[in-house]
């Protein structure tokens, strides 16, 4: 059952609750840059992991948003804990604000230095958070408890436990990284750029959609794993040194660029695998196909392959002109290294396109249902969010996504054809009253439309949304059941407004679009032949700047077939 901190009642008398994440979102707040402070803090990190050579771009200087730091480092969003549980020691905390360290872009890159481990996890975690912040146009909130400072900060533990594992723990408010002996010395998961980015993504997705931790169908845990891999994968492309080296060694063929398509190579080699996971299908002519019986990571790999195939298709279109110019129109490169200008041109295209795909994946979360996510619904969210922002699609990004999902047999439910028009979420099937109190002229902001003035303002917005979705005759529209009415075999609880946030995007024409996006959920007890099963339904609601409901991504429990599938899956776990 969703925790409720306050209650409300609509004009029709239906009660609703407001979840704790509404007010708690205000506790996750990056440093507010003061006049005269630097914009960026350069930090040396391992762009892949310790197995990669310097000539392949192993060491990169990462620019993370500047903030004053306490030793650890400890900032507004992340606190690095230096304690080594297995050795029962506290390593010396790195002081990144010490002048000698500041001027040298952080401590030296040394895989055996615990202070570099601290720098590594802080730098990569900060960069991933910045990517989410840029894609969403707001400060993403963590789902972890606030600490003694009143902030919801994520604790990063580079030496948490023995073993080649890493995990995110919401209740402890931390990400733990393990370590273990390997073929050539100790393997520290905190030194794998992919592992750090993967786990930080788990934490950020949990803050965006906390109900995705509840496995109600095979896609739910697999989606978490896939999205975390995709963020790690596309972040790799932000390092020019890595991409340029890969373009040279692969002659511009990303399918041959192992440094860009393999995830967590060192950790995988410790298990005697080439890498922990692969973004590419082993045989492009026989792609991995969707199979709900697969283990979560393997099923997530199907989604990763589908997205990366779409990326490759667009990359090939955008670089074909460069190859034609470099080959006098033949399109066939001569033996040897490609011309240096071609290497740089293709690397720039790959990096820019990866940033776009990263933003597309992150932005789509706001268009996903709040519960029971399916791969096909993620595709619909991607297509809808992208068409909202970029109505004109000259490079056929959306066509590439659709075709790749078709090849991997990822089919959305209740969609007749895999066409763009059929996939976009539809507006409400009837008029919903305009809520003046949710128009942007009525919102109180802290100098920026993406930042509410305070937690009270967030709760006020949640109350308005709760009153709207539970008003007379509106419950079914938002995938909700009336708790006061009898339902065959279903016992619904009151609906809960889980979150309300600003969605701000800048389109290619420079226009800024600002909307509200809210999650409304409802726990329902479903009678079965033995014990009742608890499920959850609800909807994601997008409200325009004029206070009008523009989209409702509904996932209710009135659909008997879907409800039966959920019950069977939950009972079979």
C-alpha positions in Angstrom: 0.0 0.0 0.0 1.3 3.5 -0.9 2.1 5.6 2.2 0.0 8.7 2.5 1.1 11.8 4.3 -2.1 14.0 3.8 -5.6 13.4 2.5 -8.1 15.3 0.4 -11.6 14.9 -1.0 -13.0 15.9 -4.3 -16.2 17.9 -4.9 -18.0 14.6 -5.6 -16.9 13.3 -2.1 -14.3 10.8 -3.3 -11.4 10.7 -0.9 -7.8 10.7 -2.2 -4.4 10.6 -0.6 -1.1 12.5 -1.3 2.0 10.3 -1.3 5.1 11.2 0.7 7.2 11.6 -2.5 5.3 14.8 -3.3 6.8 16.8 -0.5 10.0 14.7 -0.4 10.8 15.7 -4.0 11.8 19.1 -2.6 14.5 17.4 -0.5 16.6 16.5 -3.6 18.2 19.8 -4.6 21.5 20.3 -6.4 23.8 23.2 -5.4 22.5 26.6 -6.5 25.5 28.2 -8.3 26.4 31.5 -6.9 27.7 34.4 -9.0 31.4 34.0 -9.6 31.5 30.3 -9.0 32.8 28.0 -11.7 30.3 26.3 -14.0 32.2 23.0 -14.1 34.6 20.9 -12.0 37.0 18.9 -14.2 37.7 15.4 -12.8 39.8 12.6 -14.1 37.9 9.3 -14.4 38.2 6.0 -16.1 36.0 6.3 -19.2 35.5 2.5 -19.4 37.3 0.5 -16.9 41.0 -0.4 -15.9 41.4 -3.0 -18.7 41.2 -0.3 -21.5 44.5 1.1 -22.7 45.3 4.8 -22.7 45.5 4.7 -26.5 41.8 3.7 -26.5 40.8 6.7 -24.4 41.0 4.9 -21.0 41.4 8.1 -19.0 39.1 11.1 -19.6 38.5 14.4 -17.9 34.9 14.6 -17.0 33.2 18.0 -16.5 30.6 17.8 -13.7 28.5 20.7 -12.4 30.5 22.6 -9.9 29.6 22.6 -6.2 31.6 23.2 -3.1 32.5 19.9 -1.5 33.4 18.5 1.9 36.0 15.7 2.0 34.5 12.4 0.9 33.5 14.0 -1.4 30.2 15.1 0.1 28.0 17.5 -1.8 24.3 18.4 -2.2 23.3 15.2 -4.0 26.0 12.5 -3.2 28.0 11.6 -0.1 30.8 9.1 -0.6 31.3 6.8 2.4 35.0 5.7 2.6 34.4 2.7 5.0 35.6 -0.7 3.8 33.3 -3.2 5.5 35.4 -6.3 4.7 38.7 -4.8 6.0 36.9 -2.8 8.7 38.9 0.4 7.9 38.0 4.0 6.9 40.1 5.2 4.1 41.2 8.8 4.1 38.5 11.0 2.5 39.5 12.7 -0.7 39.4 16.5 -0.5 38.6 17.7 -4.1 38.5 21.3 -2.9 42.2 21.2 -1.8 44.0 23.7 -4.1 46.6 21.2 -5.3 43.9 18.7 -6.2 41.6 21.3 -7.8 44.3 22.6 -10.1 45.2 19.1 -11.2 41.7 18.0 -12.2 41.4 15.7 -9.1 43.6 13.1 -7.7 45.8 11.1 -10.1 44.2 8.1 -11.9 45.3 5.1 -9.9 43.2 1.9 -9.8 44.8 1.0 -6.5 44.1 4.3 -4.7 40.9 4.4 -2.6 40.8 8.2 -3.0 40.6 7.8 -6.7 37.8 5.3 -6.2 35.9 8.0 -4.3 36.5 10.5 -7.0 35.4 8.0 -9.7 32.0 7.2 -8.2 31.3 10.9 -7.4 32.2 12.1 -10.8 30.3 9.5 -12.8 27.2 9.7 -10.5 27.2 13.5 -10.9 27.4 13.3 -14.7 24.5 10.8 -14.9 22.4 13.0 -12.7 23.2 16.0 -14.9 22.0 14.0 -18.0 18.7 13.2 -16.3 18.4 16.8 -15.2 19.0 18.1 -18.7 16.6 15.6 -20.4 13.7 16.3 -18.0 14.2 20.0 -17.5 14.0 19.7 -13.7 15.9 18.4 -10.7 15.1 14.6 -10.5 14.3 13.5 -7.0 15.7 10.5 -5.2 13.4 8.1 -3.4 15.8 7.7 -0.5 15.1 9.1 3.0 16.4 12.6 3.9 19.5 12.7 6.1 20.3 14.8 9.1 20.8 17.8 6.8 17.2 17.6 5.6 18.4 16.6 2.1 17.7 13.4 0.2 21.3 12.5 -0.7 22.5 9.3 -2.1 25.3 7.5 -0.3 28.0 6.0 -2.5 30.1 3.2 -1.0 33.1 2.2 -3.2 34.2 -0.6 -0.9 30.9 -1.9 0.6 31.5 -5.6 0.5 33.5 -8.5 -1.0 32.2 -9.9 -4.2 31.8 -8.8 -7.8 28.4 -7.1 -7.3 26.9 -3.7 -7.0 23.4 -2.7 -5.9 21.1 0.1 -5.1 19.2 0.0 -1.8 16.4 2.5 -1.4 15.8 1.9 2.3 19.4 2.4 3.2 19.7 5.3 0.8 22.8 4.0 -0.9 24.6 2.4 -3.8 27.1 -0.3 -2.7 30.0 -1.5 -4.8 31.8 -4.7 -4.2 35.3 -5.9 -5.0 37.1 -9.3 -5.4 40.3 -10.8 -6.6 40.6 -11.2 -10.3 43.0 -12.7 -12.8 45.3 -9.6 -12.6 44.7 -8.3 -9.2 41.6 -6.9 -7.5 38.6 -6.0 -9.5 36.7 -3.0 -8.1 33.2 -2.6 -9.5 33.4 1.1 -8.5 36.1 1.5 -11.2 33.7 0.4 -14.0 32.1 3.4 -15.5 29.3 1.2 -16.7 28.6 -0.3 -13.3 28.5 3.2 -11.6 26.2 4.7 -14.3 24.0 1.6 -14.2 23.4 1.7 -10.5 22.9 5.5 -10.4 20.2 5.1 -13.1 18.4 2.5 -10.9 18.3 5.1 -8.2 17.0 7.9 -10.5 14.4 5.7 -12.1 13.2 4.7 -8.6 12.7 8.4 -7.9 10.8 8.9 -11.1 8.7 5.7 -10.9 8.9 4.1 -7.5 6.2 1.5 -8.4 8.5 0.0 -11.0 10.2 -1.8 -8.2 7.1 -4.0 -7.9 7.3 -6.9 -10.5 3.8 -7.3 -11.8 4.9 -8.7 -15.2 8.2 -9.9 -16.7 9.0 -6.6 -18.3 9.1 -4.6 -15.1 12.4 -5.8 -13.6 13.8 -6.2 -17.2 13.0 -2.6 -18.0 14.9 -1.4 -15.0 17.9 -3.3 -16.1 17.6 -2.3 -19.7 17.3 1.4 -19.1 20.3 1.3 -16.7 22.4 -0.4 -19.4 21.2 2.0 -22.0 22.2 5.0 -19.9 25.6 3.5 -19.2 26.0 2.6 -22.9 25.2 6.1 -24.3 27.2 7.8 -21.6 30.3 6.1 -22.9 29.8 8.0 -26.2 30.3 11.3 -24.3 34.0 10.8 -24.1 35.7 12.0 -27.3 38.9 10.0 -26.6 37.0 6.7 -26.5 34.8 7.4 -29.5 37.7 8.6 -31.7 39.8 5.6 -30.8 36.9 3.3 -31.5 36.2 4.9 -34.9 39.9 4.4 -35.9 40.1 0.8 -34.8 36.6 -0.2 -36.3 37.0 1.9 -39.5 33.8 3.7 -38.7 31.8 0.5 -38.2 30.1 0.6 -34.8 29.4 -3.1 -34.9 33.1 -3.7 -34.7 33.7 -1.1 -32.0 33.9 -3.3 -28.9 34.9 -0.4 -26.7 31.5 1.2 -27.4 29.2 -1.8 -27.4 30.4 -4.0 -24.5 29.3 -3.3 -21.0 31.6 -3.8 -17.9 34.4 -5.6 -19.7 36.6 -6.1 -16.7 33.8 -7.5 -14.5 32.8 -9.8 -17.3 36.4 -11.0 -17.8 36.5 -11.9 -14.1 33.6 -14.3 -14.8 35.6 -15.5 -17.9 33.2 -13.7 -20.3 34.2 -11.2 -23.0 32.1 -8.6 -21.1 29.3 -8.5 -18.6 26.7 -7.7 -21.3 26.6 -6.9 -25.0 24.6 -4.1 -26.6 24.6 -5.8 -30.0 23.0 -8.9 -31.3 25.6 -11.6 -32.0 24.1 -12.0 -35.5 22.4 -9.0 -37.0 20.4 -11.2 -39.3 19.0 -13.1 -36.3 18.2 -10.6 -33.6 17.3 -11.5 -30.1 13.6 -11.9 -29.9 11.2 -10.9 -27.1 10.6 -13.8 -24.8 8.9 -13.2 -21.4 10.3 -16.4 -20.0 13.9 -15.0 -20.1 15.7 -13.9 -16.9 15.4 -10.2 -16.2 18.9 -9.2 -17.4 18.5 -11.3 -20.6 15.1 -10.0 -21.3 16.4 -6.5 -20.7 19.1 -7.3 -23.2 16.4 -7.6 -25.9 15.3 -4.1 -25.2 18.9 -2.8 -25.2 19.5 -4.5 -28.6 16.3 -3.0 -30.1 17.3 0.5 -29.0 20.9 0.2 -30.1 19.9 -1.2 -33.5 17.7 2.0 -33.9 20.8 4.0 -32.9 22.9 2.2 -35.5 20.3 2.8 -38.2 20.2 6.6 -37.7 24.0 6.7 -37.3 24.4 5.0 -40.7 22.1 7.5 -42.3 23.8 10.5 -40.8 27.4 9.4 -41.6 26.8 8.2 -45.2 27.5 11.6 -46.6 30.8 11.8 -44.8 31.9 8.4 -46.2 30.8 9.5 -49.7 32.9 12.7 -49.5 35.9 10.7 -48.2 35.7 8.1 -50.9 34.9 10.3 -54.0 31.3 8.9 -54.0 32.1 5.2 -53.9 31.2 4.7 -50.2 34.0 2.1 -50.0 36.9 2.9 -47.7 40.4 1.8 -48.8 42.5 -0.5 -46.6 44.1 1.1 -43.6 43.0 3.7 -41.1 40.2 6.0 -42.3 41.3 9.6 -43.0 41.7 11.5 -39.7 39.0 14.1 -40.7 36.6 11.3 -41.4 37.4 9.7 -38.0 36.6 13.0 -36.2 33.5 13.6 -38.3 32.1 10.2 -37.5 33.1 10.5 -33.8 31.2 13.8 -33.6 28.1 12.3 -35.2 28.2 9.3 -32.9 28.7 11.4 -29.7 25.9 13.9 -30.7 23.5 11.1 -31.7 24.2 9.2 -28.5 23.4 12.3 -26.4 20.1 12.6 -28.3 19.2 8.9 -27.8 20.1 9.2 -24.1 17.8 12.2 -23.7 15.0 10.4 -25.7 15.2 7.3 -23.3 15.2 9.5 -20.2 12.5 11.9 -21.4 10.2 8.9 -22.2 9.9 7.9 -18.6 7.6 10.9 -18.0 5.3 9.4 -20.7 5.2 5.9 -19.2 2.4 4.6 -17.0 3.1 4.8 -13.3 2.8 1.0 -12.8 3.2 -2.3 -14.6 5.5 -1.0 -17.4 5.8 -3.1 -20.6 8.4 -2.8 -23.3 5.7 -1.8 -25.9 4.5 1.0 -23.6 8.1 2.3 -23.4 8.1 2.4 -27.3 4.8 4.3 -27.2 6.2 6.7 -24.6 9.4 7.3 -26.8 7.3 8.0 -29.9 4.9 10.3 -28.2 7.5 12.3 -26.3 9.7 12.7 -29.4 6.8 13.7 -31.6 5.7 16.2 -29.0 9.1 17.8 -29.1 10.1 17.3 -32.7 7.1 17.1 -35.0 9.3 17.1 -38.0 11.6 14.0 -38.1 13.9 14.5 -41.1 16.3 11.7 -40.2 13.5 9.2 -39.4 14.5 8.6 -35.8 11.0 7.3 -34.9 10.9 5.1 -38.0 14.2 3.5 -36.8 12.8 2.8 -33.4 9.6 1.3 -34.7 11.3 -0.9 -37.2 13.9 -2.1 -34.7 11.2 -3.0 -32.1 9.3 -4.9 -34.9 12.5 -6.9 -35.7 12.9 -7.8 -32.1 9.2 -8.8 -31.8 8.3 -6.2 -29.2 4.6 -5.6 -29.8 2.6 -3.1 -27.6 -0.7 -4.4 -26.3 -3.9 -3.0 -27.9 -2.2 -1.4 -30.9 -3.4 -2.6 -34.3 -0.3 -1.7 -36.3 3.3 -0.6 -35.5 2.9 2.8 -37.1 3.7 6.2 -35.6 0.1 7.4 -35.6 -1.1 4.2 -33.9 1.7 4.3 -31.3 1.3 7.8 -29.9 -0.7 8.1 -26.8 -4.1 9.5 -27.5 -5.6 12.6 -25.7 -8.5 12.0 -23.3 -11.5 10.4 -25.0 -13.7 13.2 -23.6 -13.3 16.7 -22.3 -11.9 17.2 -18.8 -12.5 20.4 -17.0 -9.7 23.0 -17.1 -8.0 23.5 -13.7 -7.0 27.2 -13.5 -5.1 26.5 -10.3 -2.7 24.3 -12.3 -2.1 26.8 -15.1 1.4 28.2 -15.1 0.1 31.6 -14.3 -1.0 30.2 -10.9 2.1 28.2 -10.0 4.6 29.5 -7.5 8.1 28.9 -8.7 11.6 29.6 -7.2 12.8 31.7 -10.0 12.6 28.8 -12.5 9.5 27.1 -13.8 11.1 23.7 -13.1 11.6 24.5 -9.4 8.5 24.8 -7.1 8.7 27.5 -4.5 8.5 25.1 -1.6 7.1 21.7 -0.5 3.8 23.4 0.3 3.4 24.4 -3.3 4.0 20.9 -4.5 1.3 19.6 -2.1 -1.1 22.3 -3.3 -0.6 21.1 -6.9 -1.1 17.5 -5.8 -4.4 18.4 -4.1 -5.6 20.1 -7.3 -4.7 17.0 -9.3 -6.3 14.7 -6.7 -9.5 16.7 -6.8 -9.5 16.6 -10.6 -9.0 12.8 -11.1 -11.5 11.9 -8.4 -14.2 14.4 -9.5 -17.6 13.2 -10.7 -17.5 10.6 -13.5 -13.7 11.1 -14.0 -12.4 8.0 -12.1 -12.6 5.6 -15.1 -10.9 8.1 -17.4 -7.8 8.0 -15.1 -7.8 4.2 -14.6 -9.3 4.4 -11.1 -12.2 2.7 -9.3 -14.6 4.3 -6.8 -13.8 2.9 -3.4 -17.4 3.6 -2.3 -18.9 1.3 -5.0 -19.0 -2.5 -5.2 -16.7 -4.1 -7.8 -16.8 -7.8 -8.7 -13.9 -9.4 -6.8 -12.1 -6.1 -6.5 -11.6 -4.0 -3.3 -10.1 -0.7 -4.3 -8.4 1.7 -1.8 -8.5 5.5 -2.2 -6.4 6.9 -5.1 -3.1 8.5 -4.2 -1.3 11.3 -6.0 2.3 9.9 -6.0 4.1 12.8 -7.5 3.7 16.0 -9.4 6.6 17.5 -11.4 7.4 20.0 -14.1 8.4 18.6 -17.5 10.4 21.2 -19.4 11.9 20.7 -22.9 13.6 22.8 -25.5 12.8 21.8 -29.1 15.1 22.1 -32.1 13.3 25.4 -33.0 14.5 26.8 -29.6 10.9 26.9 -28.2 10.6 25.9 -24.6 7.6 23.6 -23.7 6.6 23.4 -20.0 3.9 21.0 -18.6 3.0 19.3 -15.4 3.3 15.5 -15.2 1.7 13.6 -12.3 1.4 10.0 -11.2 -1.9 8.8 -9.7 -2.0 5.2 -8.4 -4.6 3.0 -6.6 -4.0 -0.2 -4.7 -6.6 -2.9 -5.3 -7.1 -6.2 -3.6 -8.1 -8.9 -6.1 -10.0 -12.0 -4.9 -8.5 -15.3 -6.1 -9.3 -19.0 -5.4 -7.0 -18.8 -2.4 -5.5 -15.6 -0.9 -6.3 -12.2 -2.2 -3.6 -10.5 -4.4 -2.7 -6.9 -4.1 -2.2 -5.0 -7.4 -1.9 -1.4 -8.4 -3.4 0.7 -11.2 -3.5 4.3 -12.1 -2.3 6.8 -14.7 0.3 9.3 -15.7 -1.4 12.7 -16.4 0.2 15.4 -18.5 -1.3 18.9 -18.0 -0.5 21.8 -20.3 0.5 25.3 -19.2 -3.2 26.4 -19.5 -4.3 23.8 -16.9 -5.9 21.5 -19.5 -5.3 17.7 -19.3 -3.5 16.9 -22.6 -2.6 13.2 -22.2 -3.6 10.4 -19.9 -1.5 7.3 -19.9 -3.9 4.9 -18.2 -3.1 1.5 -16.7 -6.3 0.6 -14.8 -7.4 -2.7 -13.4 -10.8 -3.0 -15.1 -9.3 -4.9 -18.0 -9.9 -8.5 -16.9 -7.3 -10.1 -19.2 -4.5 -7.9 -18.0 -5.6 -8.3 -14.4 -5.5 -12.1 -14.8 -2.0 -11.9 -16.3 -0.8 -9.8 -13.4 -2.3 -12.1 -10.8 -0.8 -15.2 -12.4 2.6 -13.6 -12.6 2.6 -12.3 -9.0 1.3 -15.7 -7.6 3.9 -17.6 -9.7 6.9 -15.6 -8.3 
